[in-house]
Amino acid sequence: MADVQAFQGWRYDPSQVGSLGDVIAPPYDVIGPESQNALYESHPCNVVRLILNRDEEGDASDARYARAAKFLAEWQREGVLTHEREDALYVYHQEFDWDGVHYVRKGFLGRLRLEEFGSGQVYPHEQTMPGPKADRLALLKACRMNLSPIFSLYPDPDTAAQKPLEEAIRGQTALEVTDEQGVLHRFWPVTDHTAISAVVEAIRDKAVFIADGHHRYETACNYRNWLKEQGELTDENHPANFVLMHFVGMSDPGLAILPTHRLISGLPDLTSEELVAALGDGFEVETVGEGDAAGVETWERMQMDDGQNVFGFCTAADGKWIFARLTDASPMAELAADQSEEWRELGVSILHRYVIDQLLGKQLTSAQPECRYVRKLEELNESLGEKTCQLACLVAPAGMEHIEQIASTCEKMPAKSTYFYPKLLSGLVFNPLI
């Protein structure tokens, strides 16, 4: 069962820091060097100093983690951060526009009891890498605080878990932040015991699917196990047995899953004719046209089709856009024999395992393809125009049903199969682990 609990979080005191917008930040893994510097300059107490402390000249290998812990302790001592007096769940709404559609995504923050994947009701859907987990573990050991929430989904068709919280915040003033992408974030602490109990009971028998933050979840498990090895974790209710989690119902109308398109470099110059030849008889192919407008038309056709077996390709050498439909998926049974049928039917699986690795690999034997991930057509067109890639690939996003089918069997989807927009802010609330 999903053991969700309220907790006494640490939060910024607006009377100390001024505008909350000056001290929050996006997740660490989307912060580049320029953004990091801008966040440093925005406020001396910006959360970036905790989640992504920058290297300083003469640093030892772990200095930035110790420096983050020092900032955290100072801010707690000086009252920049204040401790919630009562156990709370935190309602979190995100209001945004995408492709002309207005969304309000509603969820709540709480702490979830950790389970090893495959042993309970918590399921991953994407693969992780050792580097980020080592980095996050070093930070967790230094700070002993969850500084950023993990984003999770759970089945809640009747909104039984979210509804008591929405009733509890009715008429209450929210903390509000508008980020640089124009997303409005609203945040309410809820300490009402009746509402909290109703939420905990409603979600108790639900499966929880990690949508974003797989590295942080596995790191939390690794940190808990490390404490056990040190003899510091003898109580099953010790805070390190839990992790800061954001919960959104799978039926929430504000839930948007966006595509993650691919820019492929490391190929020899490739024309549309050569690409069509490489795709072979297993695809129905149609040339849409050239230029930005053709890219838009190709993507619109894919959206209207709404299938996982349609793709858009543009070869930088001649700028031609191609709409391709897979008509013979049988090779995937052999190419991905160790994966489920649901996994083999994913657009990203077909693209990487069949098109890039197999078909282009056979045609372009000297190729060493490298993949860059983008979300907007403008980014594809810019790269094509500058010829920083040889091939642009439009791929359909995985749907909620794919996530549930694949993750519930503990099978992991290919990297960058989903992109849940918008990202959760870091700095709204922290979860202490001591």
N, C-alpha and C positions, 0 to 999 in steps of 0.2 A: 504494500500500500504506500501511497505518497504521504509522507509525514511532513506537513507544512506547518510552520510555527511563526507566530509573531515574535518580534525581538526588539530590544532597545538599541536603536541605531545611533550612530554619530552623524550629525549634520552641521553644515555651515550655519553660523549665526549671522543673519543678514545685517544686524546692527554693528557687527564687527567688519564684515567684508564689503558691505554696500550691495551693489547689484549682484544677484546670484549668477547672472550671465557671464560675469567676469571671472568666475572661479570654476566653472564646469568645463568639461572637455568631452570630445567623442572618445570611443574606445581606443586603447593604446595602439592597436594593430592597424588603424587607419590614419594615424598621425605621422606625417612625413617630417623631415627636418625643418622645412619652412614653417609648417603649422606648429611644430614644437616650439620654435623660437617665438612665434607670434603669441602662443599661449603663455609662455614664460613672461612676455612683456605685458600681457593684459592685466595681470595682478600678481603681487608677490606671494599670494596664497593659492594660485591656480592649482587645481588637482593634478595637472600634468607633472608637477614636481614629485608627486607620489607615484602615479601610474607609469610614467615614462621619464624618469629623471635623466637628464642629459649627461653625457660624459664630460668631465672637465680635465684640463691639461694636468698631467702628472697623476691621474687616477690609477689606483690599483684596480684589478679586474672586477671586484665587487663593491667598489666605492659608491657607485650610484645607488645601490640598494640601501646601504647604510645611511646615505644622505637622505633618501626618501623617508626612512624610519625616523631620522632626526627631525625632519620637517613635521611629520605626523605627530610626534611626541610634543614638539613645541606648540603646535596649533591646538592640541588638546589642553595643554597646560595653560596657555594664554587665553583660552576661551574663544578662539577662532572657530573651533568645532565644539559643539555642545552635545551632551549625552541625553537621549530621550529618557524621560522620567518613567514612562510606562511602556509595556510591550505594545508594539504597533505593527500593523500592516500598512503599506504605503500604496495608495492608489496612484496610478501613473497613466495619464492620457497623452497621446501624441497626435496632433492635428496637422495635416499636410495635404498637398496637392501633387498628383502625378499624372502626366498625360491627360490633363484636363478633368480629372476625377478628384473629388474632395473626399478625404478619409479622416476618420477619428478612430484611432486604435486604442482600445481600453484594456488595461491589465492591472496587476498589483505586484508589489515587491514583498517578499517574505523570505524566510530561510527554509531550505529543504534538507531533510536528512540525506546524507550521502549514501549511495549504493554503488557497488562495482557494477559496471555495465554487464548485463546478462544475468544478474542475480536478483533483480527485483522489477520495479515499475518505471525505471528511468532508462531511456533509450537514446543513443546517439544516432546521427544519420550521416556524419561526415568523418573522414579520416583526419588524424592529427599528426603533427611532426614533433620530433624530440626537442629541437632547438627552442621553440616558443615555450614548451612546457618547462624546460630547465630554467629559462629566464623568469617565468612567472613564479616558479617554486622558490627561487632565490629571493624574489621580492616578498613573497608570502612569509617566508621564514624571518625576514628582516622586520616586516611591519605587523605581522600577526593580525591582519585585518583584510576582509574582502573589500576591495576598493572599487570594483566594477561589478555590476550584476550580470548574470548569465540569462539569456533569453530562452524561454521554454514555451511550449505549446501543450495544451491538454484538451481532450474532448469535453465540451461543455455546451451541448446544443440548446439547453434551456437556460443558460447563463446563471445556473444555481450558485456558482461560486462568486461571480462578479456582482450579482444583483444586490446582496446585502451591503457591499461596500459602496455601490452607487447611491443607495438609500442613505448610508451614513454620511456621505459628503454633501448631500443636498443642502444648499444654502450656505455651505462653508467656502471661505475664500481660499483659492489655490495659490501655491507658489508657482510662478510662471517664468519661463525662459523661452526666448525665440533664438534658435541657433542660426549659424551663418547660411544654412540652406533654406531658411524660412520656415522650418518646422517649429510649431508651437508645442512646448512641453508643459504639462500641468501636473501638479504633484500635491497630494494631500496625505498627511499622517492620519491613520484611523486607530484610535485606542478603545473604541467601544467594544466591550467584551462580548456582547451578544452577537454583533456583526462578525467579529473575529471567529467565534465558535462556529457560526454558520458556515463561514468560508472553509475552515479546517475540515469540518464534517463533509461538506459538499465535494471536496477535492480528494478526500481520503482514498477512495477506491479508483482513482483515475490513473491512467498511464501518463507519464510526463516525457515529452520528446524535446531533446535539446535542439533548438533552432540555431542559436549563435552563441559561441563561447565554449566550444568543445574543449579547447586547450585549458581554459580556466576550470572547467569541471574536473577534468582528469588531474589537474594540478591540485585541486582541493582534496581529491582522494589521496594523492601522493603525499600531501602535507599531513593529512590525518595519519597515514601509515607511518610516516617519519616520526611523528610524535609518539606513536605506539612503540616504535623501536627505541625511542629515548626514554621510555617509561613514564611519559608525561600524560598519557591518555588512558585513564583507568575507568572513567565514568562515561556511560553511553550517552549521557546528556551534556557532555562537554561541548562547548560551542564549535570546536573544530570538527565535530561530527556532522556539521551543517554547512551549507553554502548559500550565499546571497543569490536569489533567483527572482526573475521577473516572469510572471505567469500570464499568458494570453490564451483565451479560449480559441479553439480551432475554427469555430463558427463566427468569430467576431467579424463584423462587416468591414472593420477598418484594417484587416490583415491583408497586406499586399506582399506578394512574392514576385520579385522582379527578375528578369533574365540577367545572366552574366555571359556576355559575348566574348569571343576569343580573337586575338590578334596573333597570328603565327608568323614568326621569323625563323631564320636559320634554314630557309628553303632556297633553292635556286629560283631565279625569276621564272614565274609560272603564268602562262596565259590561260584564258578561260577555256580555250579549246583543249589545252593539255589537261586542265582540271576535269573537264567532262570526260575525256578519255580515261583518266584515272578512276573516276567514279564507276565507269563500266555500265553493264546492263542492269545492275541492281537498283538503279535510280532512274526516275523520270525527271528530266532536266529541261528547264525553260530559261532562256536568256531574257531578263527583264529590261535591261538597259544599262546606261552608263551614268555616273555622277551621283550626287547626293540624293536627288529625287528618286532615282531607281532603288537606292538603299531603303528609303522610306517605304516605297511601294512593296519591296520584297518583304519587309518586316510586317507591313499591314496584311499581306497575304498569309503570312505565317500565323498571325494572331487570329485571323478569320478561320483558318483551318483548325487551330487549337489542338494540334496533335504533337506527339513527341517525335514523329518520323519525318518532319519537314525542316529544311535548313536553308539559310541564305549564305551564299559565298560571293566574295568579290576578290578578283585577282588584281593586285596592285599594278602589274605590268601593263594591263590594258584598261583597267578601271571598269570592267564589266561585272554586273551583278547577275547572279544565277539563282533561281529558285529550284530547289531539288527535293524530291520526295523519295524516300526509301520504299521500294516495292518488294524487295526480297531481303528479309531480315534473317534468313536461315544461317548465314555465316556467323552471326553473333553466338549461336549455340556452341560452336566450336571455339571461337575466339575468347569467349567468356564462360567456359564450361563450369567454372567454379562459382559462378554467380547465379542468382535466381532469375527466373523469367522476367519478373518485374524490373530488376536491375538492368537486364539486357535491353529492355524496351525504352529506357530513358534516353532522351536526346543527347545528353552529355556523354553517356556511355557509348552510344553509336558513333558520335563524332570522334571521340578519342580512340576507342579500341578498334573501330572498323575503318573510319575515313582516314584519320591521321596516321595511326600506327600501321595499319594493314595496306590500304589502297595507295596512299601517298608514299608510304614506306617502300612499296614495291616499285612504284613508278620513279621515285626520286631516291635512288639508293645512296647518294652522297649527302642527303639531307640530315640535318641535326635540328629538328624543330624545337623551338622554344615558344612558350605560350604566355601571353599577357592578357589579363582579364579586365574588361571594361563593361560599363552598364549602359552607356548612351550611344546612340547612333552618331552623334557629333564626334565622339572620341574615335570611332571606327573611321569616319570620313577624314578626320584630321591625320590619322596615321597612314591611311591609304594615299592621301595627297602628298604627304612628306616621304612616302615610301619607306617608312620605318618598319613595315611588315611586308611580307609577300602575299599573305592571304588573310582576309577577314572572314569570320564565321559568325553568323547569327544562329543562336540556338534557343529553343524554347525552355522556359524555366520548368523545373519539376513542380508538380502540384501538391496540394496538401495530402491527397490520397496516396501519392507516391511515397511521401515522407512516412506516413503512417504504415503503409504496407511493408516498406523495406526496413524501416527502423525497428518495427515491432518484432522482427526476427533476428535482431542484433546484426543485421547486415549494414554495411556503410556505403553510402553513395559516393560517387567520384567527387573529387575536390571541386569546390565552386559550383555545386549543382543548384544551390539556392542562394538568394540574396533577399533578406528581409529588410525592407526599408520602412521607416528610418532606423538608424542605429540608436541604441539606448545611450543616454548621457552617463558619464562618470562624474561623480561629485554630488549627486542628489542625496544619497545616504550610504553610509559604510556599515558593514557588519563586523563587529569585534569577534575575534576567535580566542580570546583569553577571558 
